[in-house]
Amino acid sequence: MNITLSIDEKVAQRARLAAQKMGKSLNQAVRDYLEQLGGSAGKGQQWAQFESRCLQSKVELKGWKFNRDEANER
């Protein structure tokens, strides 16, 4: 099914850049969101997408390691 949306041009440009950073087209990002919203995206697919984004991330931990005590501080 094809859907036509009307949005501000600047919003579309920012959304396109955000989708590009995720390695997707704007069309694919919107399709993924609508599938998630409609509940048709399976948990396995969501996990695979999350894992893919994590592996493609350029984030550097610079020696940081998980510390259970710090995580549970209140």
HELIX and SHEET records of a PDB file:
HELIX    1   1 GLU A    9  LYS A   21  1                                  13    
HELIX    2   2 LEU A   26  GLY A   38  1                                  13    
HELIX    3   3 LYS A   43  GLN A   56  1                                  14    
HELIX    4   4 ARG A   68  ALA A   71  1                                   4    
END                                                                             
